[in-house]
């Protein structure tokens, strides 16, 4: 897909809790490209000290209206800057970037399980919608430290079955996502697994999927700078050698990764 530098306009900027903001952006009507679940954009922050663009996963995109939805976690200079912007403000971005999830029925099967943690739930929303368009009802398993950090629940419920875990037992089942009863009960048989979130969580999910002989794709969150494979700071060591997460990922089959 052709990468473009675009000037987007903020349509809405909603605080979902103290950490997460949902940004809805209007892309230029002249933009004719598509965006796939698992791909990302590189945002520019016009803030002193925030020199590099930052990668943000595509949470949703409507090619008919050219509206892009992003889930931003407020953690540093750049993200704090975007979270303060009001409707009408502009954000410079590069899109689309990266290699996304495989959502064809040949890979997903009839019973895909989508597992997300923290801000890693973002790409799973669009993936779920794509699967729904294929006539497939996905199951979502989302994890967070506490109830207030579980966001976009209504959107996920509109697409498929939703299960949750929290570390403090404030919502859903207590523990990690792989501790949830749907991962332990034999009656739950999944045809594929997709996951995005903290690295320890994804490694745990990958091991669980391997134990049950379920094909699995992970979306890595390696640190990135350029987003186009030039700086090599996001390189991941794979069974086929070193690969740039920003161009050959961020989505990989787990059998490609040495840690799986």
Secondary structure, 3 states (H helix, E strand, C coil): CCCEEEEEEEEEEEECCCCEEEEEEECCCCCCCCCCCCCEEEECCCCCCCCCCEEEEEEEEECCCCEEEEEEECCCHHHHHHHHCCCCCEEEEEEEECECCCCCHHHHCCCEEEEEEHHHHHHHHHHHHHHHHCCCCCEEEEEECCHHHCCCHHHHHCCCEEEEEECCCCCCEECCHHHCHHHHCCCCCCCEEEEECCHHHHHHHHHHHHHCCCEEEEECCCCCCCCCCCCCCCEEEECCEEEEHHHHCEEEEHHHECCC
